[in-house]
Amino acid sequence: QGVKVAVFDTGLGKHHPHFRQIVERTDWTNEKTADDGLGHGTFVAGLIASSDHRCVGFAPAASIYAYKVFTKKQVSFTSWFLDAFNHAILRGINVLNLSIGGPDFTDVPFMDKVWELTANGIILISAIGNDGPKFGTLNNPADQMDVIGVGGINVDSKIARFSSRGMTTWELPGGYGRVKPDIVTYGSSVYGSALDGNCRALSGTSVASPVVAGAVAVMLSGIEDKRLWNPAVVKQVLVEGATRLPNVATMFEQGAGKMNIVASFQFMRRYSPRIT
């Protein structure tokens, strides 16, 4: 409760029965409706904040800001994102989920705006991509240093074949070889909200990312001044609390390991800044 979560996706229906707190729906596309015509945005938002007992989200009391930046044909433009990003900053969003990504690392305005978001205290969580199992298949912006990049695991806590792998390969020399993903969590056959008010299963790192976003919203709900917990601190909390998966060859597959919300919350409660 008291946490503002922005979902950048394909929109969300105003009267969808699974959601208690849809505070704002804004259409940045050319479709002239903030409704979801595809179902992806509804599913992602549901993993964060569904109140339906059949497919309950992590944080049903979170305030949802649904920003439509993709059409039902999955078309988008950088300008739509930039406008929506600016709006999120003005709204004082706490957590922003991006279940999107791509290999276009030359989109400098987009990348710079991502830096601006985190500089304004917005915790940005993004899917690492579905281009595995080869290495060096990361998507942007999840591979940026200030973004929490999330990979996917299956029900047996094994790295999902589809989940993109590190290392980072495209940045300037200082960024080459950075460990990504940061953490992994469930992304295979996860149950979530459907357009028709029922529930359905979906797989992908687009699924894993909002699982982490919902968990972060839960952790932030117990903090009075949420702006004290900047993106770097929250990322450290998630990394410190993660559980290393056995029999995984490299950290470029699992990052710090599987998200452990209990361990991360316990670390968060006793956290104090360290000078390094």
N, C-alpha and C positions, 0 to 999 in steps of 0.2 A: 504494500500500500504506500502511496505517496511517491511512486517512482514513475517517471515519464519514459516510456519506451516507444521509439519510432521504428516502424516497419517499412522499409523501402522495398516495394515489391509490385504486384499486379493489382493492388487495391483491396478493398474490404467492404462488404455490404453493411449499410447503416443499421439494419435491424437483424443482423445475424444473431440467432438465439444463444450462441455460445459465449458471447462477450458482454461483460457488465459495464466496462468503462471505455467505450470508444469516444475519446474526447474530441478528436479532430480527424477528418478525412479530407485530403486534398489531392486533386488530380493535376499532375504536371504534364500529362500526355496530351495528345490531340483527340482523345476519344470522348471528351466532354462528359465523363462520368467517373466518379471515384469508386464505383462498384467494381468488383472482381469478376472478370469474364472468363478467367482461366482456372482459378482455384488454387494457384500456387500461393498467392498472398494470404488467402484465408487459412490455408494449412499452416504456413509459417507463423502467422499471428496466433493461431490456436495453440501451437506448441508453447508459446510464451504465456498466453493469458486466457485460454479456454476455461470456462467454468462448468462445462458439461462433464458429468461423472464418467461417461464412456471414454472420453479422451481429454482428460483434464490437463491444463497447462501448468507450468511451474508457478506462475504468479497471476492468478485470476483477478486479483484486485489492482493490478498495475494499470496505469492510465495509458491507453493505446493511441498513438498518433499514426494513422495509416496514410503513407505518402505513396501515391501511385506514380511510378516512374517507368513502368513497362506496360505496353498494351497487351491485349489478350493474344496477339500474334507474336509476343515477346520482342517487340521493337522498342528501342530506347535511343536517346541521344544524350551526349554529355551535358548539353545545356539544361535538360530537364533535371538531371542530377544536381547540377550546380545551384539551380534555383531552389530545389528542395533542401539541399545542404544548408544554404543560407537561412532558410525558414526554420530549420531544426535548431540552428544556433540561436535565433531570435526567440524561439519557444523555450529555451533552456532545457532541452532534452538531456536525460541522464544516460540512457542506453540506446544505441542505434544498431539495428540488425540489418546486415546486407547479405542476403542469401543469393548473391550474384557474383559474377567475376568473369574475367577474360584475360587473354594474353596480350592485350593492347597496352604495353608498358610505356608507349610514347605519348600517352594522353596526359601531358604535363598539367593542364588546368585541373583535371580530375584529381591527380595525385597531390597537387598542391592544396586543393580544397580538403582532402582527407587529413592532411597535416593540420590545417586550420581547425577542423572539427575537434581533433584531439587536443589542440592547444586551447580550445575553449571548454575543455573538461568533459567532452562527450566520449563515452566509452564505446568504441566502435568494434563490433564483432562481425566477422565475415567468413563465409565458406571458402575453404582452401581450393576447391575445385574437384571435378569428377573425371579427371584425365589420367588417373592411375591405371596400372600399377607401376608405370615407368617413373624413374626419378627425374627431377628437373621439370616437373609438369605443373608447378604452382600457378595459381591465378592471382591477378591483382584485383582488389587492393589487399587481400588477405596476407600477401607476402610482405607488405610494408611493415617497418619496424614498430610503428605506433599502433598497429591494428592487431587485435587478437584473432589469429588465424586458426580455424577449427577444421580438423580432419574427422573422418568417420570410421567407426568400428561396427562390427555386426553384433548379434545377440550373444555370441560366444566371446566377446571382448577381443576379437582379432581384427587387425586392420582390414577394412573393407577393400576389396580389389579396386573399386572405382575411385577411392580416395587419392587425391594428388599427393605427390611426394616432393620433398625438398631435394637439394638445397636451392636457395635463391641463386639465380644465374644472370640476371639482367641489369642489376644496378651498377652504379659506379664502383670502383675497386673496394671501397670501404664496406659495401653491402654484399659483396660476393661471398657466397658460402654461408649466409646466415641460416640458422636452424629454423625451419618451418615444417609442419605446422607448430603452433605453440602448444596446443593440447588436442586431444581427440575425445570424442564421445559418441554415443549411439546415433547411427545414421541409416541403419538398414531396417526396413519394414517397421517403421515407427508409426504409431497410430495418432492421427490428428484430425482437425476439423475439415469437413467437406462443405462445398457450396450449398448443398441442399439441406444442411442442418444435421446431417448424420456425421459419421466418422469414416475415415479411410486410411489405408497404409501407404506410405511413400518412403523412398530411399534416396540418399544422396547427401553430400555435405551441406546442401541447402537445408536439410533436415537437422543436421548436427549443430549448425550455427545457432538457430533459435533456441535449441536446448540449453546452450551455454548462456545465451542472452536472458532466458527466463531464470536461470540459476543466479546470474548476476543481479537481476532485479530483486530476487528474494533476499540475497545478502545485503543489498543496499537498503532494503525496506526497514532494517533495524537501525539505521544510522540517521541521526537527526539532520546533520549538515552533510548532504551527499556530495557537495562540491569539494569537500576535503579529500575525497577518495578519487583521485585523478586516474586517468587511463593506465598510467604506468604502474601505479600501486595495485590496481585491480588485476592487471596482468600478472604482476608478481605473486599476488595472493593465489591466483588460479594455478600458476606454475608450481609454487611451493606445495600446494595441497594435492597436486596430481599424483596418481598412482602409476608407477612404471609397469608397463605390460611385459610379461616374460616372453621369451622366444620371438622378440621383434629385433631384427638385425641391426637397425640403425635408428638414431634419433630423428633422422630425416623422414621417418614414417610416422612416429608417434609424438614427436616433440618431447615435452616434459612427461607425457603419459596421459592416462585416462582421467577426465575430470572427476574430482571427488569433492562434492559440494560441502560435506560435513567437515572434512579436513581443512578445506580452504576457509570456511567460516571460522573455524577454531583459530587458524593462523591469523585471520583478519582481526579477531577480537584482541589478540595480544601484539598486533603489529605496531612497530614504531619505525620511523624512517632511519635508514642507515646511510652514513656517509661513506662513499667508496671512492 
